[in-house]
Amino acid sequence: MFPIHRNRRLRTNDSIRSLVRETILTPNDFMFPMFIA
């Protein structure tokens, strides 16, 4: 069962939010290695 109340405490923390944002991969991150191969 999924919890009814989601814990959004991490989303309000700017330092944690920036850390998560840096680890998310976008299609642009894969463009450069494709040109090398």
DSSP file (Angstrom, degrees, kcal/mol; ACC not computed):
  #  RESIDUE AA STRUCTURE BP1 BP2  ACC     N-H-->O    O-->H-N    N-H-->O    O-->H-N    TCO  KAPPA ALPHA  PHI   PSI    X-CA   Y-CA   Z-CA
    1    1 A M              0   0    0      0, 0.0     3,-0.0     0, 0.0     0, 0.0   0.000 360.0 360.0 360.0 139.0    0.0    0.0    0.0
    2    2 A F        -     0   0    0      1,-0.1     2,-0.1     2,-0.0     4,-0.0  -0.629 360.0-105.0 -83.3 143.1    1.2    3.5   -0.8
    3    3 A P        -     0   0    0      0, 0.0    -1,-0.1     0, 0.0     3,-0.0  -0.415  19.0-141.7 -66.5 142.0    1.3    6.0    2.0
    4    4 A I  S    S+     0   0    0      1,-0.2     2,-0.6    -2,-0.1    -2,-0.0   0.903  90.4  53.0 -70.8 -40.1   -1.5    8.5    1.9
    5    5 A H  S    S-     0   0    0     -3,-0.0     2,-0.3     2,-0.0    -1,-0.2  -0.864  81.2-147.1-100.9 119.7    0.7   11.4    3.0
    6    6 A R        -     0   0    0     -2,-0.6     2,-0.9     1,-0.1    -2,-0.0  -0.647  18.7-120.6 -85.3 140.6    3.9   11.8    1.0
    7    7 A N        +     0   0    0     -2,-0.3     3,-0.3     1,-0.1     4,-0.1  -0.702  37.5 168.8 -82.4 109.6    6.9   13.1    2.9
    8    8 A R     >  +     0   0    0     -2,-0.9     4,-0.7     1,-0.2    -1,-0.1   0.090  43.0 108.9-108.2  22.1    7.9   16.3    1.2
    9    9 A R  T >4 S+     0   0    0      1,-0.2     3,-0.6     2,-0.2     4,-0.5   0.864  76.9  53.6 -67.6 -34.0   10.4   17.5    3.7
   10   10 A L  G >4 S+     0   0    0     -3,-0.3     3,-0.9     1,-0.2    -1,-0.2   0.837 100.4  60.8 -69.6 -31.1   13.4   16.8    1.4
   11   11 A R  G 34 S+     0   0    0      1,-0.3    -1,-0.2    -4,-0.1    -2,-0.2   0.749 100.2  55.0 -69.6 -22.0   11.9   18.9   -1.4
   12   12 A T  G << S+     0   0    0     -4,-0.7     2,-0.7    -3,-0.6    -1,-0.3   0.643  87.0  91.0 -85.5 -13.6   12.0   22.0    0.8
   13   13 A N    <>  -     0   0    0     -3,-0.9     4,-2.4    -4,-0.5     5,-0.2  -0.738  64.2-158.8 -86.1 117.1   15.7   21.7    1.6
   14   14 A D  H  > S+     0   0    0     -2,-0.7     4,-2.4     1,-0.2     5,-0.2   0.881  88.8  51.5 -65.0 -39.8   17.6   23.7   -1.1
   15   15 A S  H  > S+     0   0    0      1,-0.2     4,-1.7     2,-0.2    -1,-0.2   0.914 114.4  42.7 -66.3 -41.5   20.9   21.8   -0.6
   16   16 A I  H  > S+     0   0    0      2,-0.2     4,-2.4     1,-0.2    -1,-0.2   0.883 112.9  53.7 -70.1 -37.3   19.3   18.4   -1.0
   17   17 A R  H  X S+     0   0    0     -4,-2.4     4,-2.0     1,-0.2    -2,-0.2   0.895 109.5  47.5 -65.1 -38.8   17.1   19.6   -3.9
   18   18 A S  H  X S+     0   0    0     -4,-2.4     4,-1.6     2,-0.2    -1,-0.2   0.856 110.2  53.6 -69.9 -33.8   20.2   20.9   -5.8
   19   19 A L  H  X S+     0   0    0     -4,-1.7     4,-0.9    -5,-0.2    -2,-0.2   0.925 111.2  44.9 -64.5 -44.1   22.0   17.6   -5.1
   20   20 A V  H  X S+     0   0    0     -4,-2.4     4,-0.7     1,-0.2     3,-0.5   0.879 110.2  55.4 -66.8 -37.0   19.1   15.6   -6.6
   21   21 A R  H  < S+     0   0    0     -4,-2.0     3,-0.5     1,-0.2    -1,-0.2   0.841 105.5  52.6 -66.0 -31.8   18.9   18.0   -9.5
   22   22 A E  H  < S+     0   0    0     -4,-1.6    -1,-0.2     1,-0.2    -2,-0.2   0.742 107.0  52.4 -76.2 -21.5   22.6   17.4  -10.4
   23   23 A T  H  < S+     0   0    0     -4,-0.9     2,-0.4    -3,-0.5    -1,-0.2   0.563  84.1 102.0 -91.9  -7.6   22.2   13.6  -10.4
   24   24 A I     <  -     0   0    0     -4,-0.7     2,-0.4    -3,-0.5    -4,-0.0  -0.642  67.9-140.1 -78.8 127.5   19.3   13.6  -12.8
   25   25 A L        -     0   0    0     -2,-0.4    -2,-0.1     3,-0.0    -1,-0.0  -0.718  17.4-168.0 -91.4 135.5   20.4   12.6  -16.3
   26   26 A T    >>  -     0   0    0     -2,-0.4     3,-1.7     1,-0.0     4,-0.5  -0.751  39.8-102.3-112.6 163.9   19.0   14.4  -19.3
   27   27 A P  H >> S+     0   0    0      0, 0.0     3,-0.9     0, 0.0     4,-0.5   0.788 120.3  65.4 -56.1 -26.6   19.2   13.4  -23.0
   28   28 A N  H >> S+     0   0    0      1,-0.2     4,-0.6     2,-0.2     3,-0.6   0.787  91.9  61.9 -66.9 -26.1   21.9   16.2  -23.3
   29   29 A D  H <4 S+     0   0    0     -3,-1.7    -1,-0.2     1,-0.2    -4,-0.0   0.738 105.2  47.2 -71.0 -21.1   24.2   14.2  -21.0
   30   30 A F  H <X S+     0   0    0     -3,-0.9     4,-1.1    -4,-0.5    -1,-0.2   0.537  92.8  79.7 -96.5  -7.6   24.3   11.4  -23.5
   31   31 A M  H <X S+     0   0    0     -3,-0.6     4,-1.2    -4,-0.5     3,-0.3   0.938  89.8  50.2 -67.2 -47.5   25.0   13.5  -26.6
   32   32 A F  H >X S+     0   0    0     -4,-0.6     4,-1.2     1,-0.2     3,-0.6   0.915 109.4  48.8 -63.3 -46.7   28.7   14.0  -26.1
   33   33 A P  H 3> S+     0   0    0      0, 0.0     4,-1.9     0, 0.0    -1,-0.2   0.804 106.0  59.8 -63.2 -26.4   29.6   10.3  -25.5
   34   34 A M  H 3< S+     0   0    0     -4,-1.1    -2,-0.2    -3,-0.3    -3,-0.1   0.854 102.5  51.6 -70.4 -32.3   27.7    9.3  -28.6
   35   35 A F  H << S+     0   0    0     -4,-1.2    -1,-0.2    -3,-0.6    -3,-0.1   0.819 108.6  51.9 -72.7 -29.2   29.8   11.5  -30.8
   36   36 A I  H  <        0   0    0     -4,-1.2    -2,-0.2     1,-0.2    -1,-0.2   0.913 360.0 360.0 -71.9 -42.0   33.0    9.9  -29.4
   37   37 A A     <        0   0    0     -4,-1.9    -1,-0.2     0, 0.0    -2,-0.2   0.468 360.0 360.0 -79.4 360.0   31.8    6.4  -30.1
